[in-house]
Amino acid sequence: MLLDMGRNARAGADALRLASAGTRTAALTAMAAAIRAHAEPILAANAQDLAAARAANISPAMLDRLALTPARIEGVAGAVEEIAAIPDPIGVEGERWTRPNGLDISRVAVPIGVIAMIYEARPNVTADAAALCVRSGNGVILRGGSECLRSSLAIHAALVQGLQAAGLPETCVQIIRTADREAVGQILTGLDGAIDLLIPRGGKTLVARVNAEARVPVLSHEDGLNHTYIHAAADPDKARAITLNAKMRRVSVCGATETLLIDAIAAGPLLPLIAADLTAAGCELRGDGRARALVPTMVAATEEDWRTEYLEPILAVRVVDGLNEAIHHIETYGSHHTDAIVTEDAATAAAFTARVDSAIVLVNASTQFADGGEFGFGGEIGIATGRLHARGPVGAQQLTTYKYVVRGTGQTRP
């Protein structure tokens, strides 16, 4: 079955690659409309997934990622429409030049081919991944987590309706309809050469297995062990608002701040205020000795706290002596996902952005902006923390590769 799915995905990818930009846009618009039209069965399927997840004692963070509401379904449909509205990346010339011998050479964006997406309890990823692959001309095979299987299948049914409305084959976007873990193992083999790129989106266990066992290229998305560093020259009001938002806007997303670093110079007057904001919002604070001296109600932080992506209302807090110590902490414990500095000193901000080797580095802004939609990509398949071939939010443009088109007038090589 999976080998057939791989062969069908290649045919679907060819259909998307050869379709016009207008056809791909029409498919996305129809997919968004179908999601709205299928809201009732999607919510019913999600209710079943949620009931099973609660019975299995799934964590609150996972439940939050799994849950769909009418507002969230509208958000899913809206995200597909945003992807439909972005410029089509296929066929775009990245560069063009003429050689002394008259050869005209251009570098042109083309689809990667067939992408396999393995994800956990995030039914919205079903629509996001499908839409981004359609926009970028790639066929896609989706394998959602068992926790969201019913929800993902219901969303997929709507997506297929949208594809068909635009005259595209349903094989452009396929989904594995079983929760059998053996399906993941089959995908990791590449399905007899059908898969060109594998993207895992989930926890450490999933990503580690994919990286260890995959026989095809992998675009990894590691933990969001993110930091917000409050420099001595930070504006206090900005520091308070940014920290509260970075941690508590939505604790279960990969862009949430998990560790707060604050300069000793600023900590005395500012940390108790920040702590009061976070505590009032329901956040547990775990601090080092100097942080607890200023806010005695903090729990004592352990070494493990600096290495933990909580995805819960828990924040580790450390007082540091300046920029160098802050950067050393980030490089020691961070995951190269997203890190932010709050400062009014331009030189310090420039040093931070130059020295912190993360996929996303922010100045005076919340780490929760680590999101493809906020970058103007319409959506994202995830945040890539590696260095090849994409980094940061992976949108439609990042799901392309390129080829060279060389135009001559009869030249031969001497």
ROZA-553855 format. One record per residue (C-alpha): residue in three letters; y, z negated, x negated. Coordinates in steps of 0.1 Angstrom, whole numbers, plus 5000, padded with zeros to 4 digits. Example, Ala and Ser with C-alpha at 12.3 -4.5 7.8 and 13.67 -1.06 7.14 Angstrom:
<r type="ALA" yy="4955" zz="4922" xx="4877"/>
<r type="SER" yy="4989" zz="4929" xx="4863"/>
END
This chain:
<r type="MET" yy="5000" zz="5000" xx="5000"/>
<r type="LEU" yy="5025" zz="4991" xx="4973"/>
<r type="LEU" yy="5017" zz="5022" xx="4952"/>
<r type="ASP" yy="5024" zz="5042" xx="4983"/>
<r type="MET" yy="5056" zz="5023" xx="4987"/>
<r type="GLY" yy="5066" zz="5032" xx="4952"/>
<r type="ARG" yy="5060" zz="5069" xx="4957"/>
<r type="ASN" yy="5079" zz="5068" xx="4990"/>
<r type="ALA" yy="5108" zz="5050" xx="4972"/>
<r type="ARG" yy="5110" zz="5078" xx="4947"/>
<r type="ALA" yy="5113" zz="5103" xx="4975"/>
<r type="GLY" yy="5139" zz="5081" xx="4992"/>
<r type="ALA" yy="5159" zz="5078" xx="4960"/>
<r type="ASP" yy="5159" zz="5116" xx="4956"/>
<r type="ALA" yy="5172" zz="5120" xx="4992"/>
<r type="LEU" yy="5200" zz="5095" xx="4985"/>
<r type="ARG" yy="5209" zz="5111" xx="4952"/>
<r type="LEU" yy="5212" zz="5145" xx="4967"/>
<r type="ALA" yy="5230" zz="5134" xx="4998"/>
<r type="SER" yy="5268" zz="5138" xx="5000"/>
<r type="ALA" yy="5291" zz="5108" xx="4996"/>
<r type="GLY" yy="5300" zz="5113" xx="5032"/>
<r type="THR" yy="5264" zz="5110" xx="5043"/>
<r type="ARG" yy="5259" zz="5078" xx="5023"/>
<r type="THR" yy="5291" zz="5064" xx="5039"/>
<r type="ALA" yy="5279" zz="5073" xx="5074"/>
<r type="ALA" yy="5246" zz="5056" xx="5067"/>
<r type="LEU" yy="5264" zz="5024" xx="5057"/>
<r type="THR" yy="5287" zz="5024" xx="5087"/>
<r type="ALA" yy="5257" zz="5029" xx="5110"/>
<r type="MET" yy="5238" zz="5001" xx="5092"/>
<r type="ALA" yy="5267" zz="4977" xx="5098"/>
<r type="ALA" yy="5268" zz="4986" xx="5135"/>
<r type="ALA" yy="5231" zz="4982" xx="5138"/>
<r type="ILE" yy="5232" zz="4947" xx="5123"/>
<r type="ARG" yy="5258" zz="4937" xx="5149"/>
<r type="ALA" yy="5236" zz="4953" xx="5176"/>
<r type="HIS" yy="5206" zz="4934" xx="5164"/>
<r type="ALA" yy="5223" zz="4900" xx="5161"/>
<r type="GLU" yy="5201" zz="4884" xx="5188"/>
<r type="PRO" yy="5167" zz="4893" xx="5173"/>
<r type="ILE" yy="5180" zz="4885" xx="5138"/>
<r type="LEU" yy="5191" zz="4850" xx="5150"/>
<r type="ALA" yy="5158" zz="4844" xx="5168"/>
<r type="ALA" yy="5139" zz="4853" xx="5136"/>
<r type="ASN" yy="5161" zz="4831" xx="5115"/>
<r type="ALA" yy="5155" zz="4802" xx="5139"/>
<r type="GLN" yy="5118" zz="4805" xx="5132"/>
<r type="ASP" yy="5124" zz="4806" xx="5095"/>
<r type="LEU" yy="5146" zz="4775" xx="5097"/>
<r type="ALA" yy="5120" zz="4756" xx="5117"/>
<r type="ALA" yy="5093" zz="4764" xx="5092"/>
<r type="ALA" yy="5116" zz="4755" xx="5063"/>
<r type="ARG" yy="5125" zz="4722" xx="5077"/>
<r type="ALA" yy="5088" zz="4714" xx="5083"/>
<r type="ALA" yy="5082" zz="4722" xx="5047"/>
<r type="ASN" yy="5110" zz="4698" xx="5036"/>
<r type="ILE" yy="5130" zz="4726" xx="5020"/>
<r type="SER" yy="5161" zz="4712" xx="5002"/>
<r type="PRO" yy="5195" zz="4712" xx="5020"/>
<r type="ALA" yy="5209" zz="4738" xx="4995"/>
<r type="MET" yy="5180" zz="4762" xx="5004"/>
<r type="LEU" yy="5185" zz="4755" xx="5041"/>
<r type="ASP" yy="5222" zz="4764" xx="5038"/>
<r type="ARG" yy="5213" zz="4796" xx="5020"/>
<r type="LEU" yy="5187" zz="4805" xx="5046"/>
<r type="ALA" yy="5207" zz="4797" xx="5078"/>
<r type="LEU" yy="5223" zz="4825" xx="5098"/>
<r type="THR" yy="5249" zz="4820" xx="5125"/>
<r type="PRO" yy="5268" zz="4846" xx="5146"/>
<r type="ALA" yy="5297" zz="4842" xx="5122"/>
<r type="ARG" yy="5274" zz="4848" xx="5091"/>
<r type="ILE" yy="5258" zz="4878" xx="5107"/>
<r type="GLU" yy="5293" zz="4892" xx="5113"/>
<r type="GLY" yy="5300" zz="4885" xx="5077"/>
<r type="VAL" yy="5268" zz="4904" xx="5066"/>
<r type="ALA" yy="5279" zz="4934" xx="5088"/>
<r type="GLY" yy="5314" zz="4932" xx="5074"/>
<r type="ALA" yy="5302" zz="4932" xx="5038"/>
<r type="VAL" yy="5282" zz="4964" xx="5045"/>
<r type="GLU" yy="5314" zz="4979" xx="5059"/>
<r type="GLU" yy="5333" zz="4969" xx="5028"/>
<r type="ILE" yy="5307" zz="4986" xx="5006"/>
<r type="ALA" yy="5310" zz="5017" xx="5028"/>
<r type="ALA" yy="5348" zz="5017" xx="5022"/>
<r type="ILE" yy="5346" zz="5015" xx="4984"/>
<r type="PRO" yy="5348" zz="5048" xx="4964"/>
<r type="ASP" yy="5314" zz="5064" xx="4960"/>
<r type="PRO" yy="5305" zz="5061" xx="4923"/>
<r type="ILE" yy="5281" zz="5090" xx="4920"/>
<r type="GLY" yy="5294" zz="5120" xx="4902"/>
<r type="VAL" yy="5324" zz="5103" xx="4889"/>
<r type="GLU" yy="5334" zz="5115" xx="4854"/>
<r type="GLY" yy="5338" zz="5086" xx="4830"/>
<r type="GLU" yy="5352" zz="5108" xx="4802"/>
<r type="ARG" yy="5356" zz="5145" xx="4794"/>
<r type="TRP" yy="5365" zz="5162" xx="4762"/>
<r type="THR" yy="5362" zz="5196" xx="4744"/>
<r type="ARG" yy="5347" zz="5200" xx="4710"/>
<r type="PRO" yy="5362" zz="5224" xx="4683"/>
<r type="ASN" yy="5334" zz="5249" xx="4691"/>
<r type="GLY" yy="5346" zz="5251" xx="4727"/>
<r type="LEU" yy="5318" zz="5230" xx="4743"/>
<r type="ASP" yy="5331" zz="5211" xx="4773"/>
<r type="ILE" yy="5313" zz="5177" xx="4775"/>
<r type="SER" yy="5316" zz="5152" xx="4804"/>
<r type="ARG" yy="5299" zz="5119" xx="4811"/>
<r type="VAL" yy="5290" zz="5117" xx="4847"/>
<r type="ALA" yy="5278" zz="5087" xx="4868"/>
<r type="VAL" yy="5243" zz="5091" xx="4883"/>
<r type="PRO" yy="5220" zz="5067" xx="4902"/>
<r type="ILE" yy="5195" zz="5046" xx="4882"/>
<r type="GLY" yy="5166" zz="5057" xx="4905"/>
<r type="VAL" yy="5144" zz="5031" xx="4922"/>
<r type="ILE" yy="5154" zz="4995" xx="4921"/>
<r type="ALA" yy="5131" zz="4966" xx="4931"/>
<r type="MET" yy="5149" zz="4934" xx="4942"/>
<r type="ILE" yy="5130" zz="4901" xx="4944"/>
<r type="TYR" yy="5149" zz="4873" xx="4960"/>
<r type="GLU" yy="5144" zz="4839" xx="4976"/>
<r type="ALA" yy="5158" zz="4822" xx="5007"/>
<r type="ARG" yy="5188" zz="4844" xx="5012"/>
<r type="PRO" yy="5183" zz="4868" xx="5041"/>
<r type="ASN" yy="5218" zz="4882" xx="5036"/>
<r type="VAL" yy="5207" zz="4897" xx="5003"/>
<r type="THR" yy="5185" zz="4921" xx="5023"/>
<r type="ALA" yy="5216" zz="4938" xx="5037"/>
<r type="ASP" yy="5237" zz="4934" xx="5005"/>
<r type="ALA" yy="5211" zz="4949" xx="4982"/>
<r type="ALA" yy="5203" zz="4977" xx="5006"/>
<r type="ALA" yy="5239" zz="4986" xx="5011"/>
<r type="LEU" yy="5248" zz="4986" xx="4974"/>
<r type="CYS" yy="5218" zz="5008" xx="4966"/>
<r type="VAL" yy="5226" zz="5033" xx="4993"/>
<r type="ARG" yy="5262" zz="5034" xx="4981"/>
<r type="SER" yy="5250" zz="5040" xx="4945"/>
<r type="GLY" yy="5223" zz="5065" xx="4955"/>
<r type="ASN" yy="5194" zz="5044" xx="4946"/>
<r type="GLY" yy="5162" zz="5038" xx="4965"/>
<r type="VAL" yy="5153" zz="5002" xx="4968"/>
<r type="ILE" yy="5122" zz="4981" xx="4974"/>
<r type="LEU" yy="5130" zz="4946" xx="4987"/>
<r type="ARG" yy="5108" zz="4916" xx="4984"/>
<r type="GLY" yy="5124" zz="4885" xx="5000"/>
<r type="GLY" yy="5111" zz="4850" xx="4998"/>
<r type="SER" yy="5085" zz="4837" xx="5022"/>
<r type="GLU" yy="5111" zz="4813" xx="5035"/>
<r type="CYS" yy="5133" zz="4841" xx="5049"/>
<r type="LEU" yy="5106" zz="4867" xx="5056"/>
<r type="ARG" yy="5112" zz="4869" xx="5094"/>
<r type="SER" yy="5149" zz="4871" xx="5090"/>
<r type="SER" yy="5147" zz="4897" xx="5063"/>
<r type="LEU" yy="5124" zz="4919" xx="5084"/>
<r type="ALA" yy="5147" zz="4917" xx="5114"/>
<r type="ILE" yy="5177" zz="4927" xx="5092"/>
<r type="HIS" yy="5156" zz="4955" xx="5077"/>
<r type="ALA" yy="5149" zz="4969" xx="5111"/>
<r type="ALA" yy="5186" zz="4973" xx="5117"/>
<r type="LEU" yy="5191" zz="4989" xx="5083"/>
<r type="VAL" yy="5164" zz="5015" xx="5090"/>
<r type="GLN" yy="5181" zz="5024" xx="5123"/>
<r type="GLY" yy="5214" zz="5030" xx="5104"/>
<r type="LEU" yy="5197" zz="5052" xx="5078"/>
<r type="GLN" yy="5180" zz="5073" xx="5105"/>
<r type="ALA" yy="5213" zz="5077" xx="5124"/>
<r type="ALA" yy="5228" zz="5093" xx="5093"/>
<r type="GLY" yy="5198" zz="5116" xx="5088"/>
<r type="LEU" yy="5184" zz="5098" xx="5058"/>
<r type="PRO" yy="5147" zz="5088" xx="5055"/>
<r type="GLU" yy="5137" zz="5051" xx="5061"/>
<r type="THR" yy="5120" zz="5052" xx="5027"/>
<r type="CYS" yy="5154" zz="5049" xx="5011"/>
<r type="VAL" yy="5152" zz="5011" xx="5019"/>
<r type="GLN" yy="5118" zz="4996" xx="5021"/>
<r type="ILE" yy="5107" zz="4960" xx="5024"/>
<r type="ILE" yy="5074" zz="4943" xx="5015"/>
<r type="ARG" yy="5062" zz="4928" xx="5048"/>
<r type="THR" yy="5039" zz="4901" xx="5034"/>
<r type="ALA" yy="5046" zz="4867" xx="5018"/>
<r type="ASP" yy="5016" zz="4871" xx="4995"/>
<r type="ARG" yy="5026" zz="4862" xx="4960"/>
<r type="GLU" yy="5004" zz="4889" xx="4946"/>
<r type="ALA" yy="5029" zz="4914" xx="4958"/>
<r type="VAL" yy="5053" zz="4901" xx="4932"/>
<r type="GLY" yy="5027" zz="4906" xx="4905"/>
<r type="GLN" yy="5023" zz="4942" xx="4916"/>
<r type="ILE" yy="5060" zz="4948" xx="4915"/>
<r type="LEU" yy="5062" zz="4934" xx="4880"/>
<r type="THR" yy="5038" zz="4962" xx="4868"/>
<r type="GLY" yy="5063" zz="4988" xx="4879"/>
<r type="LEU" yy="5041" zz="5004" xx="4906"/>
<r type="ASP" yy="5027" zz="5031" xx="4884"/>
<r type="GLY" yy="5061" zz="5040" xx="4870"/>
<r type="ALA" yy="5079" zz="5042" xx="4903"/>
<r type="ILE" yy="5104" zz="5013" xx="4896"/>
<r type="ASP" yy="5132" zz="5020" xx="4872"/>
<r type="LEU" yy="5150" zz="4986" xx="4873"/>
<r type="LEU" yy="5139" zz="4951" xx="4885"/>
<r type="ILE" yy="5164" zz="4926" xx="4897"/>
<r type="PRO" yy="5154" zz="4890" xx="4904"/>
<r type="ARG" yy="5177" zz="4867" xx="4923"/>
<r type="GLY" yy="5165" zz="4831" xx="4926"/>
<r type="GLY" yy="5157" zz="4800" xx="4908"/>
<r type="LYS" yy="5145" zz="4793" xx="4873"/>
<r type="THR" yy="5108" zz="4797" xx="4881"/>
<r type="LEU" yy="5112" zz="4831" xx="4896"/>
<r type="VAL" yy="5136" zz="4845" xx="4869"/>
<r type="ALA" yy="5114" zz="4831" xx="4841"/>
<r type="ARG" yy="5083" zz="4847" xx="4856"/>
<r type="VAL" yy="5100" zz="4881" xx="4860"/>
<r type="ASN" yy="5114" zz="4880" xx="4824"/>
<r type="ALA" yy="5080" zz="4870" xx="4810"/>
<r type="GLU" yy="5057" zz="4894" xx="4829"/>
<r type="ALA" yy="5078" zz="4925" xx="4839"/>
<r type="ARG" yy="5068" zz="4958" xx="4824"/>
<r type="VAL" yy="5100" zz="4975" xx="4835"/>
<r type="PRO" yy="5136" zz="4968" xx="4826"/>
<r type="VAL" yy="5151" zz="4936" xx="4841"/>
<r type="LEU" yy="5187" zz="4928" xx="4851"/>
<r type="SER" yy="5186" zz="4890" xx="4850"/>
<r type="HIS" yy="5206" zz="4865" xx="4870"/>
<r type="GLU" yy="5204" zz="4831" xx="4854"/>
<r type="ASP" yy="5216" zz="4797" xx="4867"/>
<r type="GLY" yy="5252" zz="4792" xx="4876"/>
<r type="LEU" yy="5257" zz="4762" xx="4854"/>
<r type="ASN" yy="5295" zz="4765" xx="4856"/>
<r type="HIS" yy="5324" zz="4744" xx="4842"/>
<r type="THR" yy="5360" zz="4738" xx="4851"/>
<r type="TYR" yy="5380" zz="4725" xx="4822"/>
<r type="ILE" yy="5413" zz="4707" xx="4828"/>
<r type="HIS" yy="5435" zz="4711" xx="4798"/>
<r type="ALA" yy="5462" zz="4686" xx="4788"/>
<r type="ALA" yy="5488" zz="4711" xx="4799"/>
<r type="ALA" yy="5473" zz="4716" xx="4834"/>
<r type="ASP" yy="5495" zz="4714" xx="4864"/>
<r type="PRO" yy="5482" zz="4683" xx="4883"/>
<r type="ASP" yy="5484" zz="4698" xx="4918"/>
<r type="LYS" yy="5467" zz="4730" xx="4907"/>
<r type="ALA" yy="5440" zz="4710" xx="4889"/>
<r type="ARG" yy="5432" zz="4689" xx="4920"/>
<r type="ALA" yy="5431" zz="4719" xx="4944"/>
<r type="ILE" yy="5411" zz="4741" xx="4920"/>
<r type="THR" yy="5385" zz="4714" xx="4912"/>
<r type="LEU" yy="5380" zz="4704" xx="4948"/>
<r type="ASN" yy="5375" zz="4741" xx="4958"/>
<r type="ALA" yy="5354" zz="4750" xx="4928"/>
<r type="LYS" yy="5329" zz="4722" xx="4937"/>
<r type="MET" yy="5330" zz="4717" xx="4974"/>
<r type="ARG" yy="5340" zz="4750" xx="4991"/>
<r type="ARG" yy="5303" zz="4758" xx="4993"/>
<r type="VAL" yy="5280" zz="4738" xx="4970"/>
<r type="SER" yy="5250" zz="4760" xx="4973"/>
<r type="VAL" yy="5264" zz="4792" xx="4958"/>
<r type="CYS" yy="5259" zz="4802" xx="4922"/>
<r type="GLY" yy="5297" zz="4801" xx="4916"/>
<r type="ALA" yy="5301" zz="4764" xx="4923"/>
<r type="THR" yy="5313" zz="4743" xx="4894"/>
<r type="GLU" yy="5286" zz="4718" xx="4883"/>
<r type="THR" yy="5305" zz="4701" xx="4854"/>
<r type="LEU" yy="5341" zz="4690" xx="4852"/>
<r type="LEU" yy="5356" zz="4687" xx="4817"/>
<r type="ILE" yy="5390" zz="4670" xx="4814"/>
<r type="ASP" yy="5412" zz="4663" xx="4784"/>
<r type="ALA" yy="5416" zz="4627" xx="4775"/>
<r type="ILE" yy="5454" zz="4631" xx="4775"/>
<r type="ALA" yy="5453" zz="4642" xx="4812"/>
<r type="ALA" yy="5424" zz="4621" xx="4823"/>
<r type="GLY" yy="5443" zz="4588" xx="4827"/>
<r type="PRO" yy="5467" zz="4598" xx="4854"/>
<r type="LEU" yy="5447" zz="4627" xx="4869"/>
<r type="LEU" yy="5410" zz="4619" xx="4869"/>
<r type="PRO" yy="5412" zz="4591" xx="4895"/>
<r type="LEU" yy="5431" zz="4614" xx="4918"/>
<r type="ILE" yy="5406" zz="4642" xx="4914"/>
<r type="ALA" yy="5378" zz="4617" xx="4919"/>
<r type="ALA" yy="5393" zz="4604" xx="4951"/>
<r type="ASP" yy="5396" zz="4640" xx="4964"/>
<r type="LEU" yy="5360" zz="4648" xx="4956"/>
<r type="THR" yy="5346" zz="4615" xx="4969"/>
<r type="ALA" yy="5365" zz="4619" xx="5002"/>
<r type="ALA" yy="5348" zz="4653" xx="5006"/>
<r type="GLY" yy="5314" zz="4637" xx="5001"/>
<r type="CYS" yy="5308" zz="4645" xx="4964"/>
<r type="GLU" yy="5288" zz="4622" xx="4942"/>
<r type="LEU" yy="5303" zz="4619" xx="4907"/>
<r type="ARG" yy="5283" zz="4613" xx="4875"/>
<r type="GLY" yy="5305" zz="4606" xx="4845"/>
<r type="ASP" yy="5303" zz="4598" xx="4808"/>
<r type="GLY" yy="5315" zz="4565" xx="4795"/>
<r type="ARG" yy="5352" zz="4574" xx="4792"/>
<r type="ALA" yy="5352" zz="4589" xx="4827"/>
<r type="ARG" yy="5336" zz="4558" xx="4842"/>
<r type="ALA" yy="5361" zz="4536" xx="4825"/>
<r type="LEU" yy="5388" zz="4554" xx="4845"/>
<r type="VAL" yy="5367" zz="4557" xx="4877"/>
<r type="PRO" yy="5342" zz="4528" xx="4877"/>
<r type="THR" yy="5325" zz="4540" xx="4909"/>
<r type="MET" yy="5310" zz="4570" xx="4891"/>
<r type="VAL" yy="5273" zz="4570" xx="4884"/>
<r type="ALA" yy="5264" zz="4570" xx="4847"/>
<r type="ALA" yy="5257" zz="4606" xx="4836"/>
<r type="THR" yy="5225" zz="4614" xx="4816"/>
<r type="GLU" yy="5218" zz="4642" xx="4792"/>
<r type="GLU" yy="5200" zz="4660" xx="4819"/>
<r type="ASP" yy="5232" zz="4660" xx="4841"/>
<r type="TRP" yy="5249" zz="4683" xx="4817"/>
<r type="ARG" yy="5220" zz="4708" xx="4820"/>
<r type="THR" yy="5216" zz="4707" xx="4858"/>
<r type="GLU" yy="5227" zz="4733" xx="4884"/>
<r type="TYR" yy="5228" zz="4709" xx="4913"/>
<r type="LEU" yy="5237" zz="4733" xx="4942"/>
<r type="GLU" yy="5245" zz="4700" xx="4960"/>
<r type="PRO" yy="5276" zz="4678" xx="4964"/>
<r type="ILE" yy="5271" zz="4663" xx="4929"/>
<r type="LEU" yy="5294" zz="4668" xx="4900"/>
<r type="ALA" yy="5290" zz="4658" xx="4863"/>
<r type="VAL" yy="5323" zz="4647" xx="4847"/>
<r type="ARG" yy="5331" zz="4644" xx="4810"/>
<r type="VAL" yy="5363" zz="4635" xx="4791"/>
<r type="VAL" yy="5368" zz="4656" xx="4761"/>
<r type="ASP" yy="5393" zz="4656" xx="4731"/>
<r type="GLY" yy="5408" zz="4690" xx="4734"/>
<r type="LEU" yy="5399" zz="4727" xx="4737"/>
<r type="ASN" yy="5374" zz="4728" xx="4708"/>
<r type="GLU" yy="5353" zz="4700" xx="4723"/>
<r type="ALA" yy="5354" zz="4716" xx="4757"/>
<r type="ILE" yy="5343" zz="4749" xx="4744"/>
<r type="HIS" yy="5315" zz="4733" xx="4724"/>
<r type="HIS" yy="5302" zz="4716" xx="4755"/>
<r type="ILE" yy="5303" zz="4748" xx="4775"/>
<r type="GLU" yy="5284" zz="4767" xx="4748"/>
<r type="THR" yy="5259" zz="4739" xx="4744"/>
<r type="TYR" yy="5250" zz="4734" xx="4780"/>
<r type="GLY" yy="5263" zz="4764" xx="4800"/>
<r type="SER" yy="5244" zz="4794" xx="4813"/>
<r type="HIS" yy="5271" zz="4820" xx="4804"/>
<r type="HIS" yy="5277" zz="4826" xx="4841"/>
<r type="THR" yy="5313" zz="4814" xx="4851"/>
<r type="ASP" yy="5337" zz="4790" xx="4834"/>
<r type="ALA" yy="5373" zz="4782" xx="4841"/>
<r type="ILE" yy="5403" zz="4766" xx="4825"/>
<r type="VAL" yy="5433" zz="4750" xx="4842"/>
<r type="THR" yy="5463" zz="4751" xx="4820"/>
<r type="GLU" yy="5500" zz="4761" xx="4819"/>
<r type="ASP" yy="5498" zz="4768" xx="4781"/>
<r type="ALA" yy="5494" zz="4806" xx="4776"/>
<r type="ALA" yy="5481" zz="4803" xx="4741"/>
<r type="THR" yy="5454" zz="4779" xx="4751"/>
<r type="ALA" yy="5444" zz="4801" xx="4780"/>
<r type="ALA" yy="5441" zz="4831" xx="4757"/>
<r type="ALA" yy="5420" zz="4811" xx="4732"/>
<r type="PHE" yy="5397" zz="4800" xx="4760"/>
<r type="THR" yy="5391" zz="4835" xx="4774"/>
<r type="ALA" yy="5385" zz="4848" xx="4739"/>
<r type="ARG" yy="5361" zz="4822" xx="4728"/>
<r type="VAL" yy="5341" zz="4813" xx="4759"/>
<r type="ASP" yy="5312" zz="4838" xx="4760"/>
<r type="SER" yy="5305" zz="4839" xx="4797"/>
<r type="ALA" yy="5302" zz="4868" xx="4822"/>
<r type="ILE" yy="5332" zz="4855" xx="4841"/>
<r type="VAL" yy="5360" zz="4835" xx="4826"/>
<r type="LEU" yy="5389" zz="4823" xx="4848"/>
<r type="VAL" yy="5423" zz="4809" xx="4842"/>
<r type="ASN" yy="5439" zz="4787" xx="4869"/>
<r type="ALA" yy="5415" zz="4798" xx="4896"/>
<r type="SER" yy="5384" zz="4784" xx="4912"/>
<r type="THR" yy="5349" zz="4793" xx="4899"/>
<r type="GLN" yy="5340" zz="4802" xx="4935"/>
<r type="PHE" yy="5357" zz="4835" xx="4929"/>
<r type="ALA" yy="5325" zz="4845" xx="4910"/>
<r type="ASP" yy="5316" zz="4870" xx="4938"/>
<r type="GLY" yy="5315" zz="4907" xx="4939"/>
<r type="GLY" yy="5334" zz="4908" xx="4972"/>
<r type="GLU" yy="5362" zz="4889" xx="4957"/>
<r type="PHE" yy="5363" zz="4913" xx="4928"/>
<r type="GLY" yy="5368" zz="4942" xx="4952"/>
<r type="PHE" yy="5332" zz="4955" xx="4948"/>
<r type="GLY" yy="5325" zz="4952" xx="4985"/>
<r type="GLY" yy="5295" zz="4930" xx="4977"/>
<r type="GLU" yy="5271" zz="4922" xx="4949"/>
<r type="ILE" yy="5234" zz="4921" xx="4942"/>
<r type="GLY" yy="5241" zz="4890" xx="4920"/>
<r type="ILE" yy="5259" zz="4878" xx="4889"/>
<r type="ALA" yy="5243" zz="4892" xx="4857"/>
<r type="THR" yy="5245" zz="4867" xx="4828"/>
<r type="GLY" yy="5229" zz="4889" xx="4801"/>
<r type="ARG" yy="5247" zz="4916" xx="4781"/>
<r type="LEU" yy="5228" zz="4948" xx="4791"/>
<r type="HIS" yy="5234" zz="4969" xx="4810"/>
<r type="ALA" yy="5258" zz="4952" xx="4834"/>
<r type="ARG" yy="5275" zz="4918" xx="4832"/>
<r type="GLY" yy="5291" zz="4897" xx="4859"/>
<r type="PRO" yy="5291" zz="4908" xx="4896"/>
<r type="VAL" yy="5267" zz="4937" xx="4900"/>
<r type="GLY" yy="5281" zz="4960" xx="4926"/>
<r type="ALA" yy="5276" zz="4997" xx="4933"/>
<r type="GLN" yy="5292" zz="5010" xx="4901"/>
<r type="GLN" yy="5270" zz="4986" xx="4880"/>
<r type="LEU" yy="5239" zz="5002" xx="4897"/>
<r type="THR" yy="5246" zz="5035" xx="4881"/>
<r type="THR" yy="5238" zz="5050" xx="4847"/>
<r type="TYR" yy="5251" zz="5083" xx="4834"/>
<r type="LYS" yy="5242" zz="5117" xx="4821"/>
<r type="TYR" yy="5261" zz="5142" xx="4799"/>
<r type="VAL" yy="5270" zz="5176" xx="4813"/>
<r type="VAL" yy="5277" zz="5201" xx="4786"/>
<r type="ARG" yy="5294" zz="5234" xx="4796"/>
<r type="GLY" yy="5294" zz="5263" xx="4771"/>
<r type="THR" yy="5305" zz="5299" xx="4769"/>
<r type="GLY" yy="5275" zz="5312" xx="4749"/>
<r type="GLN" yy="5277" zz="5289" xx="4719"/>
<r type="THR" yy="5247" zz="5287" xx="4696"/>
<r type="ARG" yy="5242" zz="5260" xx="4669"/>
<r type="PRO" yy="5244" zz="5274" xx="4633"/>
END
